[in-house]
Amino acid sequence: MVMARIQHFIHSNQRIFKKTLSYYLMHITVAMLVTYVVTGNVWMAITLSLLEPTVQAFAFFFHEQIWNRKGQKQASTQDIKA
């Protein structure tokens, strides 16, 4: 039962997971470049570029969930009015 819910959750959010991963990789790259330019320290750039985007990736996922639900509610409201 629990495994079925997890599989359903993963399947129904597959697009968001892929989008979150691409955003995460882009963010790591940008963060690493900016941190290296500012500090000149490769290890600091790597560390900070992994920490901050990881937190942002989780925030992005939940942000997308909220916006998707909002869009679904608006669509169902429009269907009722039509």
N, C-alpha and C positions, 0 to 999 in steps of 0.2 A: 504494500500500500504506500509506504513512504517512498520507496524507489520509483513507483509509478508517478507520484507527485513531482519528484525531482526531475524525472525524464520529461514530464509534461511542461514543467517550468522552463527547463533548458530548451525544449523544442519551441515553445511559444515565444521565447525571448531570444531566439537565435540571431536575428538581425541586430538587435541591440548589443548582444555580446560581441559580434563581429565589428560593429561600429565602435564599441568601447575599446576593443583591442587595437584597432587602427589609430584611434585617438591617443591611446596610451603610448604606442610606439612613436608617434609624431611628437607627442609632448616630451617624452624622454630625450629624444634627439635635440629638440629646441632647448630644453632646460640644460642639457649637458653643454651645448655650445655656448649659451649665454653665461653659465656659471664659469666655464673655462676662460672665456674672454674677460670676465670681471675679476676672477681670482688668479688665473694663470696656474692653477693647481689641478692636475688631472684627477687625482683621487677624490678631492672635494667635489669636483664636477660630476664624477660618476655617482658618488654617494647621494648628493642632493638631487641629481636628476632621476634617481630611482625612488627616493622617498616621496617627494612632493607629487610627481605624476601618479604614483600608486594611490595616494589618497584622492587625488582628482579623478582617477578612473572610477573609483567606487562612487564618488559624488555624482559623476556624469551618468552612471548607470541608473541611479535612483532619480536623478533629474529627468532622464528620458522616460522612466516609468510614470512619473507624475504627469508629464506632458502627454504621453500616450493615453492615459486615463482621461485627462481633460478633453482630448480630441474625441475619444469614444463617447463621452457624455454629451458633447456638443452634437455629434452625429446622431445619437439616439434622440436627442431633443428635437432636432430638425426632422427626423423621421416621423416623430409623433405629430408635429405641426403640419406635415405634408398630407 
